[in-house]
Amino acid sequence: MNREWYNKLSKEILDACFAVHKEMGPGLLESVYELCLMHEFNLRKISARNQVELSLVYKGKELPKEFTIDVLVENQIIMELKAVEAILPVHEAQIISYLKLADKRLGFLVNFNVPLIKNGFRRFVNNF
């Protein structure tokens, strides 16, 4: 996967988020946006899985702790969805940690609880 592929898919992801936000508006639960986004990806023929379990591996040993990625797109891009008043540093730390733990290059933190979705869309990279 090259940078062009990531950029093209990123545009599709952003467009899908715009579509969901336009249809549903702000103020709903995160789980509602997640289900709507999964349906939107399906309509666009984009492969995505939600609530993906990620094991903790430390020094080659899998430890009894799991993290849950909200949405994994094309098995490459992590999406962390929120429906909160404001994005906090802990939310940013969460997506950065998931990128490192899953060894993925690109992630999006999306807050649907905003009047304009472009203001709730943040991009994070890991060795990109």
MOPAC internal coordinates of N, CA, C and O (Angstrom, degrees):
PM7 1SCF
backbone

  N    0.0000 0     0.00 0     0.00 0    0    0    0
  C    1.4426 1     0.00 0     0.00 0    1    0    0
  C    1.5338 1   108.58 1     0.00 0    2    1    0
  O    1.2310 1   121.19 1   -58.17 1    3    2    1
  N    1.2847 1   115.32 1   121.83 1    3    2    1
  C    1.4528 1   119.35 1  -179.69 1    5    3    2
  C    1.5277 1   110.39 1  -100.23 1    6    5    3
  O    1.2310 1   121.41 1    -5.70 1    7    6    5
  N    1.3204 1   114.91 1   174.30 1    7    6    5
  C    1.4620 1   121.47 1  -177.79 1    9    7    6
  C    1.5353 1   111.85 1   -57.59 1   10    9    7
  O    1.2310 1   120.35 1   141.93 1   11   10    9
  N    1.3219 1   116.93 1   -38.07 1   11   10    9
  C    1.4702 1   121.41 1   179.35 1   13   11   10
  C    1.5317 1   110.73 1   -61.32 1   14   13   11
  O    1.2310 1   120.61 1   136.84 1   15   14   13
  N    1.3361 1   116.43 1   -43.16 1   15   14   13
  C    1.4639 1   121.50 1   178.34 1   17   15   14
  C    1.5326 1   110.07 1   -60.77 1   18   17   15
  O    1.2310 1   120.68 1   133.08 1   19   18   17
  N    1.3397 1   116.31 1   -46.92 1   19   18   17
  C    1.4705 1   120.67 1   179.33 1   21   19   18
  C    1.5241 1   110.99 1   -61.28 1   22   21   19
  O    1.2310 1   120.28 1   137.39 1   23   22   21
  N    1.3265 1   117.07 1   -42.61 1   23   22   21
  C    1.4597 1   120.61 1  -178.47 1   25   23   22
  C    1.5300 1   111.76 1   -65.69 1   26   25   23
  O    1.2310 1   120.50 1   139.21 1   27   26   25
  N    1.3248 1   116.66 1   -40.79 1   27   26   25
  C    1.4649 1   120.96 1   178.63 1   29   27   26
  C    1.5355 1   110.47 1   -64.46 1   30   29   27
  O    1.2310 1   120.90 1   134.32 1   31   30   29
  N    1.3301 1   115.88 1   -45.68 1   31   30   29
  C    1.4645 1   119.86 1   179.55 1   33   31   30
  C    1.5312 1   110.56 1   -67.11 1   34   33   31
  O    1.2310 1   120.09 1   143.69 1   35   34   33
  N    1.3226 1   117.44 1   -36.31 1   35   34   33
  C    1.4662 1   120.87 1   177.55 1   37   35   34
  C    1.5225 1   110.91 1   -59.45 1   38   37   35
  O    1.2310 1   120.43 1   138.56 1   39   38   37
  N    1.3160 1   116.79 1   -41.44 1   39   38   37
  C    1.4648 1   121.14 1   178.27 1   41   39   38
  C    1.5266 1   110.43 1   -63.11 1   42   41   39
  O    1.2310 1   120.29 1   138.33 1   43   42   41
  N    1.3402 1   117.05 1   -41.67 1   43   42   41
  C    1.4662 1   120.96 1   177.57 1   45   43   42
  C    1.5306 1   111.35 1   -62.92 1   46   45   43
  O    1.2310 1   120.81 1   139.31 1   47   46   45
  N    1.3315 1   116.05 1   -40.69 1   47   46   45
  C    1.4672 1   120.85 1   179.38 1   49   47   46
  C    1.5259 1   109.70 1   -63.81 1   50   49   47
  O    1.2310 1   120.65 1   133.47 1   51   50   49
  N    1.3209 1   116.37 1   -46.53 1   51   50   49
  C    1.4610 1   120.49 1   178.97 1   53   51   50
  C    1.5256 1   110.71 1   -60.99 1   54   53   51
  O    1.2310 1   120.35 1   135.91 1   55   54   53
  N    1.3298 1   116.94 1   -44.09 1   55   54   53
  C    1.4679 1   120.88 1   177.87 1   57   55   54
  C    1.5276 1   111.51 1   -60.61 1   58   57   55
  O    1.2310 1   120.37 1   140.06 1   59   58   57
  N    1.3240 1   116.89 1   -39.94 1   59   58   57
  C    1.4657 1   120.92 1   178.93 1   61   59   58
  C    1.5281 1   110.48 1   -65.10 1   62   61   59
  O    1.2310 1   120.35 1   139.10 1   63   62   61
  N    1.3303 1   116.94 1   -40.90 1   63   62   61
  C    1.4742 1   120.77 1   177.57 1   65   63   62
  C    1.5257 1   110.72 1   -63.95 1   66   65   63
  O    1.2310 1   120.52 1   138.68 1   67   66   65
  N    1.3422 1   116.61 1   -41.32 1   67   66   65
  C    1.4620 1   120.76 1   176.43 1   69   67   66
  C    1.5245 1   110.24 1   -59.27 1   70   69   67
  O    1.2310 1   120.40 1   135.22 1   71   70   69
  N    1.3339 1   116.84 1   -44.78 1   71   70   69
  C    1.4629 1   121.23 1  -178.40 1   73   71   70
  C    1.5323 1   111.28 1   -61.61 1   74   73   71
  O    1.2310 1   120.51 1   135.01 1   75   74   73
  N    1.3230 1   116.64 1   -44.99 1   75   74   73
  C    1.4700 1   120.85 1  -179.95 1   77   75   74
  C    1.5239 1   109.95 1   -64.12 1   78   77   75
  O    1.2310 1   120.57 1   134.20 1   79   78   77
  N    1.3201 1   116.51 1   -45.80 1   79   78   77
  C    1.4677 1   120.21 1  -177.94 1   81   79   78
  C    1.5282 1   111.25 1   -65.42 1   82   81   79
  O    1.2310 1   120.55 1   141.16 1   83   82   81
  N    1.3153 1   116.55 1   -38.84 1   83   82   81
  C    1.4644 1   120.53 1   179.04 1   85   83   82
  C    1.5316 1   110.92 1   -63.49 1   86   85   83
  O    1.2310 1   120.90 1   139.18 1   87   86   85
  N    1.3206 1   115.89 1   -40.82 1   87   86   85
  C    1.4703 1   121.60 1  -178.13 1   89   87   86
  C    1.5336 1   112.00 1   -74.17 1   90   89   87
  O    1.2310 1   120.40 1   138.37 1   91   90   89
  N    1.3489 1   116.83 1   -41.63 1   91   90   89
  C    1.4589 1   120.76 1  -170.83 1   93   91   90
  C    1.5286 1   114.03 1  -101.05 1   94   93   91
  O    1.2310 1   120.19 1   152.95 1   95   94   93
  N    1.3281 1   117.24 1   -27.05 1   95   94   93
  C    1.4625 1   120.88 1  -177.43 1   97   95   94
  C    1.5168 1   112.02 1    72.77 1   98   97   95
  O    1.2310 1   120.23 1    -3.65 1   99   98   97
  N    1.3256 1   117.16 1   176.35 1   99   98   97
  C    1.4646 1   120.80 1   178.61 1  101   99   98
  C    1.5286 1   111.50 1   -80.88 1  102  101   99
  O    1.2310 1   120.78 1   -11.43 1  103  102  101
  N    1.3293 1   116.12 1   168.57 1  103  102  101
  C    1.4628 1   120.96 1   170.79 1  105  103  102
  C    1.5130 1   117.16 1    99.41 1  106  105  103
  O    1.2310 1   119.94 1  -178.36 1  107  106  105
  N    1.3316 1   117.72 1     1.64 1  107  106  105
  C    1.4625 1   119.94 1   179.45 1  109  107  106
  C    1.5343 1   110.46 1   -98.40 1  110  109  107
  O    1.2310 1   120.89 1    -4.04 1  111  110  109
  N    1.3119 1   115.91 1   175.96 1  111  110  109
  C    1.4649 1   120.91 1   178.23 1  113  111  110
  C    1.5320 1   110.75 1   -74.29 1  114  113  111
  O    1.2310 1   121.21 1   -29.25 1  115  114  113
  N    1.3142 1   115.29 1   150.75 1  115  114  113
  C    1.4652 1   121.76 1   177.10 1  117  115  114
  C    1.5294 1   111.18 1   -53.99 1  118  117  115
  O    1.2310 1   120.42 1   139.00 1  119  118  117
  N    1.3267 1   116.80 1   -41.00 1  119  118  117
  C    1.4655 1   120.89 1  -177.78 1  121  119  118
  C    1.5334 1   111.99 1   -62.34 1  122  121  119
  O    1.2310 1   120.18 1   148.72 1  123  122  121
  N    1.3307 1   117.27 1   -31.28 1  123  122  121
  C    1.4619 1   121.35 1   178.26 1  125  123  122
  C    1.5314 1   109.39 1   -67.32 1  126  125  123
  O    1.2310 1   120.80 1   133.28 1  127  126  125
  N    1.3274 1   116.08 1   -46.72 1  127  126  125
  C    1.4662 1   120.23 1   179.47 1  129  127  126
  C    1.5288 1   110.85 1   -63.43 1  130  129  127
  O    1.2310 1   120.89 1   142.42 1  131  130  129
  N    1.3137 1   115.91 1   -37.58 1  131  130  129
  C    1.4680 1   120.01 1   179.25 1  133  131  130
  C    1.5293 1   110.86 1   -61.69 1  134  133  131
  O    1.2310 1   120.13 1   132.47 1  135  134  133
  N    1.3165 1   117.36 1   -47.53 1  135  134  133
  C    1.4635 1   120.94 1   179.74 1  137  135  134
  C    1.5286 1   111.61 1   -64.12 1  138  137  135
  O    1.2310 1   120.78 1   137.92 1  139  138  137
  N    1.3337 1   116.12 1   -42.08 1  139  138  137
  C    1.4668 1   119.86 1   178.82 1  141  139  138
  C    1.5303 1   110.73 1   -65.06 1  142  141  139
  O    1.2310 1   120.24 1   139.51 1  143  142  141
  N    1.3207 1   117.14 1   -40.49 1  143  142  141
  C    1.4589 1   121.25 1   179.35 1  145  143  142
  C    1.5272 1   110.75 1   -65.90 1  146  145  143
  O    1.2310 1   119.94 1   140.42 1  147  146  145
  N    1.3138 1   117.73 1   -39.58 1  147  146  145
  C    1.4693 1   120.68 1   177.47 1  149  147  146
  C    1.5326 1   109.71 1   -62.13 1  150  149  147
  O    1.2310 1   120.47 1   139.33 1  151  150  149
  N    1.3156 1   116.72 1   -40.67 1  151  150  149
  C    1.4698 1   120.37 1   177.93 1  153  151  150
  C    1.5337 1   110.49 1   -65.67 1  154  153  151
  O    1.2310 1   120.86 1   138.59 1  155  154  153
  N    1.3245 1   115.97 1   -41.41 1  155  154  153
  C    1.4674 1   120.69 1   178.75 1  157  155  154
  C    1.5340 1   110.94 1   -61.97 1  158  157  155
  O    1.2310 1   120.61 1   137.70 1  159  158  157
  N    1.3314 1   116.43 1   -42.30 1  159  158  157
  C    1.4682 1   119.65 1   176.85 1  161  159  158
  C    1.5296 1   110.86 1   -62.36 1  162  161  159
  O    1.2310 1   120.73 1   139.34 1  163  162  161
  N    1.3205 1   116.20 1   -40.66 1  163  162  161
  C    1.4599 1   120.74 1   178.26 1  165  163  162
  C    1.5283 1   110.79 1   -61.10 1  166  165  163
  O    1.2310 1   120.32 1   135.86 1  167  166  165
  N    1.3280 1   117.00 1   -44.14 1  167  166  165
  C    1.4688 1   121.42 1   178.36 1  169  167  166
  C    1.5327 1   111.34 1   -60.76 1  170  169  167
  O    1.2310 1   121.00 1   147.06 1  171  170  169
  N    1.3255 1   115.70 1   -32.94 1  171  170  169
  C    1.4645 1   121.09 1  -177.98 1  173  171  170
  C    1.5290 1   112.60 1   -91.23 1  174  173  171
  O    1.2310 1   120.80 1  -175.85 1  175  174  173
  N    1.3251 1   116.07 1     4.15 1  175  174  173
  C    1.4715 1   121.70 1  -179.76 1  177  175  174
  C    1.5325 1   112.29 1    60.09 1  178  177  175
  O    1.2310 1   121.27 1  -141.42 1  179  178  177
  N    1.3368 1   115.17 1    38.58 1  179  178  177
  C    1.4576 1   122.25 1   176.36 1  181  179  178
  C    1.5256 1   107.09 1  -104.15 1  182  181  179
  O    1.2310 1   120.71 1   -53.70 1  183  182  181
  N    1.3011 1   116.24 1   126.30 1  183  182  181
  C    1.4586 1   121.28 1   179.66 1  185  183  182
  C    1.5300 1   109.82 1   -73.37 1  186  185  183
  O    1.2310 1   120.71 1   -55.98 1  187  186  185
  N    1.3267 1   116.25 1   124.02 1  187  186  185
  C    1.4622 1   121.00 1   179.48 1  189  187  186
  C    1.5241 1   109.10 1  -150.51 1  190  189  187
  O    1.2310 1   121.80 1   -34.64 1  191  190  189
  N    1.3297 1   114.15 1   145.36 1  191  190  189
  C    1.4695 1   120.82 1   174.99 1  193  191  190
  C    1.5218 1   107.39 1  -125.47 1  194  193  191
  O    1.2310 1   120.97 1   -35.23 1  195  194  193
  N    1.3187 1   115.75 1   144.77 1  195  194  193
  C    1.4614 1   118.66 1   177.40 1  197  195  194
  C    1.5214 1   111.07 1  -114.18 1  198  197  195
  O    1.2310 1   121.78 1   -21.29 1  199  198  197
  N    1.3330 1   114.21 1   158.71 1  199  198  197
  C    1.4654 1   123.23 1  -178.80 1  201  199  198
  C    1.5339 1   110.59 1    53.71 1  202  201  199
  O    1.2310 1   121.11 1  -125.07 1  203  202  201
  N    1.3134 1   115.48 1    54.93 1  203  202  201
  C    1.4669 1   122.55 1  -177.60 1  205  203  202
  C    1.5245 1   109.23 1   -87.39 1  206  205  203
  O    1.2310 1   121.16 1   -57.93 1  207  206  205
  N    1.3302 1   115.38 1   122.07 1  207  206  205
  C    1.4606 1   121.26 1   179.42 1  209  207  206
  C    1.5267 1   110.34 1   -75.67 1  210  209  207
  O    1.2310 1   120.94 1   -44.23 1  211  210  209
  N    1.3201 1   115.80 1   135.77 1  211  210  209
  C    1.4575 1   123.27 1   179.91 1  213  211  210
  C    1.5185 1   108.01 1  -126.23 1  214  213  211
  O    1.2310 1   120.51 1   -61.97 1  215  214  213
  N    1.3195 1   116.62 1   118.03 1  215  214  213
  C    1.4577 1   121.06 1  -178.35 1  217  215  214
  C    1.5246 1   111.19 1   -78.45 1  218  217  215
  O    1.2310 1   121.26 1   -27.05 1  219  218  217
  N    1.3190 1   115.19 1   152.95 1  219  218  217
  C    1.4531 1   121.42 1   175.13 1  221  219  218
  C    1.5254 1   108.27 1   -91.07 1  222  221  219
  O    1.2310 1   120.78 1   -57.99 1  223  222  221
  N    1.3248 1   116.11 1   122.01 1  223  222  221
  C    1.4606 1   121.36 1   176.89 1  225  223  222
  C    1.5157 1   107.82 1  -117.41 1  226  225  223
  O    1.2310 1   121.13 1   -55.43 1  227  226  225
  N    1.3304 1   115.44 1   124.57 1  227  226  225
  C    1.4624 1   121.48 1  -179.75 1  229  227  226
  C    1.5219 1   109.16 1  -126.12 1  230  229  227
  O    1.2310 1   120.98 1   -60.55 1  231  230  229
  N    1.3269 1   115.74 1   119.45 1  231  230  229
  C    1.4724 1   122.54 1  -179.36 1  233  231  230
  C    1.5253 1   111.05 1    51.60 1  234  233  231
  O    1.2310 1   121.45 1  -135.97 1  235  234  233
  N    1.3291 1   114.84 1    44.03 1  235  234  233
  C    1.4529 1   121.02 1   176.02 1  237  235  234
  C    1.5159 1   115.06 1    81.58 1  238  237  235
  O    1.2310 1   119.66 1   178.55 1  239  238  237
  N    1.3150 1   118.25 1    -1.45 1  239  238  237
  C    1.4627 1   121.14 1  -179.04 1  241  239  238
  C    1.5297 1   109.70 1  -111.86 1  242  241  239
  O    1.2310 1   121.47 1   -49.83 1  243  242  241
  N    1.3367 1   114.79 1   130.17 1  243  242  241
  C    1.4535 1   119.98 1   176.19 1  245  243  242
  C    1.5247 1   108.73 1   -77.72 1  246  245  243
  O    1.2310 1   120.93 1   -55.74 1  247  246  245
  N    1.3172 1   115.83 1   124.26 1  247  246  245
  C    1.4601 1   121.34 1  -178.06 1  249  247  246
  C    1.5361 1   109.85 1  -102.56 1  250  249  247
  O    1.2310 1   120.33 1   -21.78 1  251  250  249
  N    1.3316 1   116.97 1   158.22 1  251  250  249
  C    1.4697 1   120.84 1  -175.55 1  253  251  250
  C    1.5281 1   113.41 1   -76.57 1  254  253  251
  O    1.2310 1   120.83 1  -120.04 1  255  254  253
  N    1.3188 1   116.01 1    59.96 1  255  254  253
  C    1.4616 1   121.96 1   176.19 1  257  255  254
  C    1.5161 1   107.46 1  -143.89 1  258  257  255
  O    1.2310 1   120.66 1   -46.83 1  259  258  257
  N    1.3150 1   116.35 1   133.17 1  259  258  257
  C    1.4588 1   120.30 1   178.52 1  261  259  258
  C    1.5188 1   109.73 1  -125.84 1  262  261  259
  O    1.2310 1   121.53 1   -31.27 1  263  262  261
  N    1.3049 1   114.68 1   148.73 1  263  262  261
  C    1.4541 1   123.12 1   174.25 1  265  263  262
  C    1.5149 1   106.63 1  -114.19 1  266  265  263
  O    1.2310 1   120.51 1   -23.46 1  267  266  265
  N    1.3134 1   116.64 1   156.54 1  267  266  265
  C    1.4528 1   120.14 1  -179.74 1  269  267  266
  C    1.5235 1   109.91 1  -122.17 1  270  269  267
  O    1.2310 1   121.59 1   -61.73 1  271  270  269
  N    1.3259 1   114.56 1   118.27 1  271  270  269
  C    1.4543 1   121.66 1   176.23 1  273  271  270
  C    1.5261 1   107.21 1   -83.37 1  274  273  271
  O    1.2310 1   120.12 1   -49.15 1  275  274  273
  N    1.3176 1   117.37 1   130.85 1  275  274  273
  C    1.4733 1   120.37 1  -179.11 1  277  275  274
  C    1.5263 1   110.70 1   -60.26 1  278  277  275
  O    1.2310 1   120.39 1   124.43 1  279  278  277
  N    1.3369 1   116.86 1   -55.57 1  279  278  277
  C    1.4652 1   121.10 1  -179.13 1  281  279  278
  C    1.5260 1   109.26 1  -142.23 1  282  281  279
  O    1.2310 1   121.19 1   -46.34 1  283  282  281
  N    1.3269 1   115.33 1   133.66 1  283  282  281
  C    1.4642 1   122.18 1   175.28 1  285  283  282
  C    1.5270 1   106.75 1  -116.76 1  286  285  283
  O    1.2310 1   120.86 1   -64.83 1  287  286  285
  N    1.3299 1   115.96 1   115.17 1  287  286  285
  C    1.4616 1   122.21 1  -175.49 1  289  287  286
  C    1.5251 1   110.17 1   -98.29 1  290  289  287
  O    1.2310 1   121.42 1   -51.84 1  291  290  289
  N    1.3354 1   114.88 1   128.16 1  291  290  289
  C    1.4709 1   122.02 1   179.18 1  293  291  290
  C    1.5315 1   111.64 1    50.46 1  294  293  291
  O    1.2310 1   120.89 1  -150.27 1  295  294  293
  N    1.3223 1   115.91 1    29.73 1  295  294  293
  C    1.4599 1   123.58 1   179.42 1  297  295  294
  C    1.5327 1   112.73 1    58.01 1  298  297  295
  O    1.2310 1   119.96 1  -161.77 1  299  298  297
  N    1.3421 1   117.68 1    18.23 1  299  298  297
  C    1.4576 1   121.66 1  -174.96 1  301  299  298
  C    1.5245 1   114.93 1  -130.58 1  302  301  299
  O    1.2310 1   119.93 1   146.75 1  303  302  301
  N    1.3096 1   117.74 1   -33.25 1  303  302  301
  C    1.4597 1   120.89 1  -173.03 1  305  303  302
  C    1.5292 1   109.95 1  -114.46 1  306  305  303
  O    1.2310 1   121.51 1   -54.72 1  307  306  305
  N    1.3393 1   114.72 1   125.28 1  307  306  305
  C    1.4594 1   121.34 1  -179.02 1  309  307  306
  C    1.5188 1   109.55 1   -90.99 1  310  309  307
  O    1.2310 1   121.22 1   -45.44 1  311  310  309
  N    1.3185 1   115.27 1   134.56 1  311  310  309
  C    1.4592 1   120.91 1   174.54 1  313  311  310
  C    1.5186 1   109.14 1  -120.77 1  314  313  311
  O    1.2310 1   121.11 1   -52.71 1  315  314  313
  N    1.3082 1   115.49 1   127.29 1  315  314  313
  C    1.4532 1   121.81 1   174.10 1  317  315  314
  C    1.5232 1   105.87 1  -111.55 1  318  317  315
  O    1.2310 1   120.66 1   -61.59 1  319  318  317
  N    1.3173 1   116.34 1   118.41 1  319  318  317
  C    1.4592 1   121.81 1  -175.41 1  321  319  318
  C    1.5262 1   110.50 1  -101.28 1  322  321  319
  O    1.2310 1   121.66 1   -37.90 1  323  322  321
  N    1.3179 1   114.43 1   142.10 1  323  322  321
  C    1.4618 1   121.31 1   178.23 1  325  323  322
  C    1.5222 1   109.04 1  -136.41 1  326  325  323
  O    1.2310 1   121.57 1   -22.62 1  327  326  325
  N    1.3250 1   114.61 1   157.38 1  327  326  325
  C    1.4592 1   122.67 1   170.92 1  329  327  326
  C    1.5247 1   105.26 1  -140.14 1  330  329  327
  O    1.2310 1   121.59 1  -108.50 1  331  330  329
  N    1.3350 1   114.57 1    71.50 1  331  330  329
  C    1.4649 1   121.43 1  -171.85 1  333  331  330
  C    1.5236 1   110.82 1  -125.80 1  334  333  331
  O    1.2310 1   121.43 1   -15.94 1  335  334  333
  N    1.3329 1   114.88 1   164.06 1  335  334  333
  C    1.4677 1   121.63 1   178.37 1  337  335  334
  C    1.5273 1   111.19 1   -60.50 1  338  337  335
  O    1.2310 1   121.07 1   138.15 1  339  338  337
  N    1.3469 1   115.57 1   -41.85 1  339  338  337
  C    1.4648 1   120.31 1  -179.25 1  341  339  338
  C    1.5202 1   109.81 1  -154.35 1  342  341  339
  O    1.2310 1   120.96 1   -33.51 1  343  342  341
  N    1.3216 1   115.76 1   146.49 1  343  342  341
  C    1.4640 1   120.96 1   174.66 1  345  343  342
  C    1.5254 1   107.83 1   -73.84 1  346  345  343
  O    1.2310 1   120.83 1   -49.42 1  347  346  345
  N    1.3196 1   116.03 1   130.58 1  347  346  345
  C    1.4575 1   122.24 1  -179.41 1  349  347  346
  C    1.5264 1   109.94 1  -107.49 1  350  349  347
  O    1.2310 1   120.05 1   -18.22 1  351  350  349
  N    1.3268 1   117.50 1   161.78 1  351  350  349
  C    1.4631 1   120.12 1   176.66 1  353  351  350
  C    1.5326 1   113.40 1   -54.90 1  354  353  351
  O    1.2310 1   119.87 1   147.93 1  355  354  353
  N    1.3264 1   117.85 1   -32.07 1  355  354  353
  C    1.4670 1   120.60 1   179.13 1  357  355  354
  C    1.5317 1   111.01 1   -64.78 1  358  357  355
  O    1.2310 1   119.66 1   147.01 1  359  358  357
  N    1.3241 1   118.26 1   -32.99 1  359  358  357
  C    1.4653 1   121.76 1   177.34 1  361  359  358
  C    1.5254 1   110.22 1   -68.26 1  362  361  359
  O    1.2310 1   120.87 1   139.35 1  363  362  361
  N    1.3285 1   115.94 1   -40.65 1  363  362  361
  C    1.4634 1   120.18 1   177.90 1  365  363  362
  C    1.5221 1   110.35 1   -65.97 1  366  365  363
  O    1.2310 1   120.41 1   138.12 1  367  366  365
  N    1.3273 1   116.81 1   -41.88 1  367  366  365
  C    1.4622 1   121.22 1   178.36 1  369  367  366
  C    1.5266 1   110.62 1   -61.42 1  370  369  367
  O    1.2310 1   120.40 1   143.18 1  371  370  369
  N    1.3173 1   116.83 1   -36.82 1  371  370  369
  C    1.4655 1   121.94 1   179.73 1  373  371  370
  C    1.5296 1   111.06 1   -61.49 1  374  373  371
  O    1.2310 1   119.41 1   129.97 1  375  374  373
  N    1.3203 1   118.73 1   -50.03 1  375  374  373
  C    1.4682 1   120.54 1  -178.24 1  377  375  374
  C    1.5262 1   110.63 1   -67.39 1  378  377  375
  O    1.2310 1   120.23 1   142.05 1  379  378  377
  N    1.3298 1   117.16 1   -37.95 1  379  378  377
  C    1.4740 1   120.29 1   177.62 1  381  379  378
  C    1.5281 1   109.86 1   -63.00 1  382  381  379
  O    1.2310 1   120.21 1   137.21 1  383  382  381
  N    1.3138 1   117.21 1   -42.79 1  383  382  381
  C    1.4746 1   121.08 1   178.20 1  385  383  382
  C    1.5210 1   111.59 1   -63.07 1  386  385  383
  O    1.2310 1   120.41 1   135.97 1  387  386  385
  N    1.3320 1   116.82 1   -44.03 1  387  386  385
  C    1.4624 1   120.62 1   179.43 1  389  387  386
  C    1.5274 1   111.24 1   -61.65 1  390  389  387
  O    1.2310 1   120.52 1   139.35 1  391  390  389
  N    1.3321 1   116.62 1   -40.65 1  391  390  389
  C    1.4721 1   119.81 1   178.01 1  393  391  390
  C    1.5228 1   110.72 1   -60.03 1  394  393  391
  O    1.2310 1   120.64 1   135.68 1  395  394  393
  N    1.3171 1   116.39 1   -44.32 1  395  394  393
  C    1.4749 1   120.67 1  -179.37 1  397  395  394
  C    1.5292 1   110.93 1   -68.34 1  398  397  395
  O    1.2310 1   120.25 1   132.29 1  399  398  397
  N    1.3227 1   117.12 1   -47.71 1  399  398  397
  C    1.4629 1   120.77 1  -177.16 1  401  399  398
  C    1.5277 1   112.21 1   -64.04 1  402  401  399
  O    1.2310 1   120.53 1   143.53 1  403  402  401
  N    1.3318 1   116.59 1   -36.47 1  403  402  401
  C    1.4703 1   120.86 1  -178.54 1  405  403  402
  C    1.5266 1   111.74 1   -90.06 1  406  405  403
  O    1.2310 1   120.22 1   174.27 1  407  406  405
  N    1.3197 1   117.18 1    -5.73 1  407  406  405
  C    1.4601 1   123.28 1  -177.20 1  409  407  406
  C    1.5269 1   111.20 1    54.88 1  410  409  407
  O    1.2310 1   121.20 1  -130.30 1  411  410  409
  N    1.3186 1   115.31 1    49.70 1  411  410  409
  C    1.4641 1   122.42 1   177.04 1  413  411  410
  C    1.5218 1   108.44 1  -109.52 1  414  413  411
  O    1.2310 1   120.55 1   -25.12 1  415  414  413
  N    1.3152 1   116.55 1   154.88 1  415  414  413
  C    1.4543 1   121.79 1  -173.49 1  417  415  414
  C    1.5236 1   114.59 1   -92.77 1  418  417  415
  O    1.2310 1   120.26 1   154.48 1  419  418  417
  N    1.3413 1   117.11 1   -25.52 1  419  418  417
  C    1.4610 1   119.61 1  -171.88 1  421  419  418
  C    1.5256 1   111.04 1  -138.85 1  422  421  419
  O    1.2310 1   121.40 1   -39.53 1  423  422  421
  N    1.3255 1   114.93 1   140.47 1  423  422  421
  C    1.4532 1   119.99 1   178.10 1  425  423  422
  C    1.5145 1   111.40 1  -147.21 1  426  425  423
  O    1.2310 1   121.11 1   -22.82 1  427  426  425
  N    1.3236 1   115.48 1   157.18 1  427  426  425
  C    1.4593 1   121.51 1   178.14 1  429  427  426
  C    1.5154 1   109.89 1  -128.47 1  430  429  427
  O    1.2310 1   121.15 1   -45.23 1  431  430  429
  N    1.3078 1   115.40 1   134.77 1  431  430  429
  C    1.4507 1   123.21 1   172.35 1  433  431  430
  C    1.5242 1   105.05 1  -106.66 1  434  433  431
  O    1.2310 1   120.64 1   -62.47 1  435  434  433
  N    1.3313 1   116.38 1   117.53 1  435  434  433
  C    1.4656 1   120.49 1  -174.37 1  437  435  434
  C    1.5246 1   109.60 1  -122.41 1  438  437  435
  O    1.2310 1   121.40 1   -60.18 1  439  438  437
  N    1.3292 1   114.93 1   119.82 1  439  438  437
  C    1.4559 1   121.03 1   175.09 1  441  439  438
  C    1.5319 1   108.41 1  -103.05 1  442  441  439
  O    1.2310 1   120.62 1   -66.72 1  443  442  441
  N    1.3215 1   116.42 1   113.28 1  443  442  441
  C    1.4599 1   121.45 1  -177.88 1  445  443  442
  C    1.5321 1   112.65 1   -82.99 1  446  445  443
  O    1.2310 1   120.19 1   170.61 1  447  446  445
  N    1.3264 1   117.23 1    -9.39 1  447  446  445
  C    1.4627 1   120.31 1  -176.83 1  449  447  446
  C    1.5382 1   110.89 1   -90.90 1  450  449  447
  O    1.2310 1   121.13 1  -124.98 1  451  450  449
  N    1.3240 1   115.44 1    55.02 1  451  450  449
  C    1.4625 1   122.47 1   179.33 1  453  451  450
  C    1.5292 1   108.49 1  -135.29 1  454  453  451
  O    1.2310 1   120.10 1   -27.28 1  455  454  453
  N    1.3440 1   117.41 1   152.72 1  455  454  453
  C    1.4687 1   119.22 1   177.91 1  457  455  454
  C    1.5366 1   112.16 1   -64.31 1  458  457  455
  O    1.2310 1   120.16 1   140.52 1  459  458  457
  N    1.3322 1   117.29 1   -39.48 1  459  458  457
  C    1.4659 1   122.72 1   178.02 1  461  459  458
  C    1.5207 1   108.92 1  -119.05 1  462  461  459
  O    1.2310 1   120.11 1   -60.40 1  463  462  461
  N    1.3272 1   117.39 1   119.60 1  463  462  461
  C    1.4635 1   121.37 1  -174.32 1  465  463  462
  C    1.5290 1   112.33 1   -61.46 1  466  465  463
  O    1.2310 1   119.74 1   150.83 1  467  466  465
  N    1.3246 1   118.10 1   -29.17 1  467  466  465
  C    1.4679 1   119.44 1   179.06 1  469  467  466
  C    1.5284 1   110.81 1   -60.90 1  470  469  467
  O    1.2310 1   120.06 1   153.93 1  471  470  469
  N    1.3382 1   117.48 1   -26.07 1  471  470  469
  C    1.4635 1   121.22 1   177.16 1  473  471  470
  C    1.5308 1   112.41 1   -80.12 1  474  473  471
  O    1.2310 1   120.26 1   169.64 1  475  474  473
  N    1.3208 1   117.12 1   -10.36 1  475  474  473
  C    1.4618 1   120.79 1  -179.92 1  477  475  474
  C    1.5165 1   113.09 1  -108.11 1  478  477  475
  O    1.2310 1   120.24 1  -172.00 1  479  478  477
  N    1.3116 1   117.14 1     8.00 1  479  478  477
  C    1.4694 1   122.34 1  -173.74 1  481  479  478
  C    1.5261 1   109.47 1  -108.38 1  482  481  479
  O    1.2310 1   120.10 1   -62.40 1  483  482  481
  N    1.3533 1   117.41 1   117.60 1  483  482  481
  C    1.4612 1   121.77 1  -179.61 1  485  483  482
  C    1.5226 1   110.13 1  -127.07 1  486  485  483
  O    1.2310 1   120.74 1   -41.94 1  487  486  485
  N    1.3177 1   116.19 1   138.06 1  487  486  485
  C    1.4673 1   123.53 1  -176.70 1  489  487  486
  C    1.5201 1   109.48 1  -106.37 1  490  489  487
  O    1.2310 1   120.76 1   -43.37 1  491  490  489
  N    1.3383 1   116.15 1   136.63 1  491  490  489
  C    1.4613 1   122.22 1   178.26 1  493  491  490
  C    1.5214 1   109.08 1  -130.17 1  494  493  491
  O    1.2310 1   120.79 1   -38.15 1  495  494  493
  N    1.3216 1   116.09 1   141.85 1  495  494  493
  C    1.4509 1   120.84 1  -179.49 1  497  495  494
  C    1.5210 1   111.14 1  -124.15 1  498  497  495
  O    1.2310 1   121.33 1   -25.41 1  499  498  497
  N    1.3183 1   115.07 1   154.59 1  499  498  497
  C    1.4592 1   123.20 1   176.77 1  501  499  498
  C    1.5297 1   106.80 1  -134.80 1  502  501  499
  O    1.2310 1   120.03 1   -77.17 1  503  502  501
  N    1.3140 1   117.55 1   102.83 1  503  502  501
  C    1.4680 1   122.57 1  -178.58 1  505  503  502
  C    1.5145 1   112.16 1    56.86 1  506  505  503
  O    1.2310 1   120.26 1  -135.38 1  507  506  505
  N    1.3117 1   117.11 1    44.62 1  507  506  505
  C    1.4681 1   121.94 1  -176.23 1  509  507  506
  C    1.5144 1   110.09 1   -93.19 1  510  509  507
  O    1.2310 1   120.10 1   180.00 1  511  510  509

